[in-house]
């Protein structure tokens, strides 16, 4: 995969890297339109990326900036997944195709000479990348537009600033040619859009309480305001993980705080799931969105 290292906190490491690149792959020898130099992802990091994504045989993987193809080849050979890599350097694509053929996975691991900003992403359930932070941030709107909720994105060494990862692991890399002898691997899961106003009732008959919740959503984080039976409630720990939604709602009953735990799945303008009551019981829960909102991606730093 291609290396990413343009944030200010990484400039020193990038300088060391460029000095340390092997004779066969200096930045000057890269494709003239490549945005980043090719540096192979260590095998331990490849394994960690695919493990963190919880790759399954039914997954379809797209590797953005696939270099010599090792991510897609490993996904096909070790996990039985399918996918393709996109790489602007035709010589690297030819090398990746030869290696896929040699390892017997050419039917499941394909490679394209293509600008990654033109690649259609909608088929992917997993995206892998090792790109400059500025490129990742440029790609981010397309990831949200094209990928389905629950799709996983895995990055080697670099995060996406204000989009906090859903998981992160540190992988020892004793012979890493730049920076500390380890790599960070980040996982994000595309969240469903739960922003807006939702209404539902909990309980039976005349005793059922009317709920109204308005969520504001920044990536996978949910905040907002709520009313229960016309009285204000307090939302806490709101979070999306793919199409799964979870939040706590506290209201007052006879002067005492009563907390309920809601969990379910978002599908369009409906949520179905379970609510765990304060007394330990559990009820079915179904909500309808009456006003739709949008996911806020916030502002990104100018230091990229």
N, C-alpha and C positions, 0 to 999 in steps of 0.2 A: 504494500500500500504506500501511498505518498505521505511524506512527512508534513506536519503542521507545526509552525513555531513562530508566529509573528507577534504575539502579545508582548508588551514591553518586559514583562517579568520573565519572558523566555528568550529575549534577544541574545543574552550572553551564551545560553546553552546552544542557540542556533549557530552562533559564530564558531563555537567549538565543534559543532557537528560538521559544518562545512569544511573545516580543516581536517576532520577525521574521516570524511567519506572515502571509501575505497577507490583505488585508481580506476576501476571499471564503471564508477557511477558518480563522478563529480557533477555539481550543478551545471557547469558549463556544457556538459555532454548530454544534457537532457533535451527532450523535444523543445523546439523554440517557443511553442505556445503553452508549455507546461507551467502551471502556476506555482508548483512546489517541486523540490528535488525528490527523486525516488530513493527511499531508504527502506530496505525490507523490514517488515514487522517480525520480531523474534518469535520462534515457534511457541514458546511458553505464553506469549501475549496472544497469539492467534487462538490457542486453546482457551485462554481465559475469556476472550471476547465471545467466542461461541458458547462457552459454558454459561457466561453471565446472561446471554440472550436466551438461555434454555432452548437451544435449537432442537427441533424435532424433524423427523423425516418429511412431514407434510409442509414444512416451511419453504418459502421462496426468498432467497437472499440476493440482494444487490449490493455490490461492493463499489463504492464511488472512489475512483482513483486506485484501480486494482493492481497496478504494478505488475509483478511477475505471477499474479493469480493465486497466491498461496491461500488466501482466505476462502475463496470460492472452492478451490480444490479440496481444502480440509473439510469444508461444510458438506461437500458431496461424498467424500471418502469416509469420513468418520461418523457422520450423522445421517447420511442418505438423503440429504436435502438437495434441492435444485436451486439454480440461480445463475446470475451472470455478473461479470465485472466490466466496468467501463474505464477506459484508459485512453488518453490522447496520443500516447506514444505507440506507434504501430509495431515497433520492434519488441516492446514489452508484451504487447498483445500476442504476437507470434510466439514468443517464448512461453507465455501462459498456455496457449493452445497446445503446444508441443508437450508441455508437462502434464496437462490434463489427459492427453492421449496416452502418454507413457504410463500414467497411473490408472488408466482404465475408467476415467470418469468424464470423458469428453461429452457424453450425451447429457449429463446432468450439470456440467460446469462449462459455461460458454463465456466468450469474451468479445467485446465490441470496441472498435476504435471510435470513440465518441466523446464529445464535450459533455461532462457530467451535468452541466446546467441545462442541457437539452434532453436528458434522459427521462423517460416516462417512469415514474416510481410506483404507480398505483398497484402493481402486481405484487410488490414486496410485502412480506410479513416481517422481514428483518433487513435493516440497512446497516452496513459497516463502513467505517471511514477513518482515515488518518490524514486530516487536512488542516490547512491553516485556519485559525479561529475566524478570520474574516470571511473565509469561504463557507465555513459552517454556518455563520450567521446569515450570509446571503442565501444559503440553501434552506434555512429554517422555515420561511413562509411556505415554500414548496412542499416541505415535509408535512406540514399541517394541512395543506390543501389536498394533497394526493394520497396520503397514507390513511388507512382505516384505523379507527380507535383500537388500541391493543397492539398495534405494530411496534416493534422494538428497534431502537437505534443504539448502536454501540460505537464508541469512539475510543481510539488509542491516544492517551496522553493529554488530550485537550477537551475542555468543557465548552458549554455554550452560554457562558456568563450568567445572565439572570434567569435562565431556565435551569433550575436545580435538577441534578440527576435523581432518578428513582433508586439507583444503587451505584456503588463504586467499590472497586477492589484495587489493591496494590499488588503488582506482580514483580518478584525479584528478577532482575536482568543484570547479572554480574558483569557481562562483557558489553554493556550498552556503550556506544561510542560517543555519547554526549550526555551531559547532565548527571543526576544521581543514578546509581546502579539499580533502578527500578522503573516501572512504568505504571501509570494510572489507567484504568479501564473504566469507562463511564457507560451507564445504561439509562436511556430515557424510554418511556412508554407513551405513545401518542394518546392523549386523553380525549374522551368524548366531550362534546360541548354541553355542559349542564348550566350555562349562564342563562339568567332570566328568572321569571316568576313562575312558581309551581304551586298547585293547589291539590289538596287531598283531605280525606277524612279518616280518622282512626277510631275504632269502636263500633258498636252495633246500635242500630235504630236511633231513637231520640238522644241516646247518651253519646253518640259519636261526636267527636270534637273536630272542628274545621281548622285546617292548617293552611297557612300561606307563607311560603319562603321565597325570598328573592336572593339568588346567588350572584355574586360577582366572581369571575374565574380568571386567575392569572396562571397560565399553563395548567398544572394539575392541582393547584391550590384553590380552595373554595372559601369565601367569606360571604357575609350577608346579614340580612335581618329576617326575623320571623315573627309571626303572630299565631297563637293557638287559642281558639275560642274567643278571638278578639283581644286577647291579652298578649303583651310582648314576650317573646322568648329569646333565648341566647344560643347562637350557633357556635360550635367549637369543633376543631379537628376535622374540618371539611377537606376532603381530598378525593381526587379521581385517580384511578389506576386502570388505564384503558377505558372500557365502558363501565367499570365498577365504581360506584359512588358510596362514600361512607361519611357520616357526620354525626355529631352529638347535638341534641337539642334539649335545653333546660328551660322549664317553665315553673311557675309557682302554682301550687294547689293547696288551698286552705292555709296560705302563708308559708308553706314549706316548698323548697326547691325540689322539683321532680325531673330526673334526667332520663331521656330515651335515646337509644342508639339505633340509628337508621342505616341500613345497607341494602343495596340493590344494583340493578343494571339499567343504564340509560339506553334507550332505543328511540331515536328521533325525539318526539315530544312526549314520551312516556317513560316512567320509571316503575319497575316492579321489583319487589323485594320483601324484606322482613324488617319489623321494628321490634327491638327488645325493650320491654317495659321495665319500669323501675322495680316492680315486684318480682321480676324474673321470668315473667311470661313472654310470649312471642306472638305477634300477629302478622298477617299478610298486609302488605302496604303497596298501594298503587297511586302514583301521582301523575298529573297532567300539566304540561307547560302551557300557560296562557299568554305569556309574553316571552319571546326569544331574545337572548342576549348574544354576545360574542366573546370569544376568549381574548383576554388582554395579554399581549406579549411584552408590554412594558418598553422601556428604553434600554438600549445597549450602550456600553461604554465606547468612547471614541478611541480608547487605547486598545487597538487590535493588532 
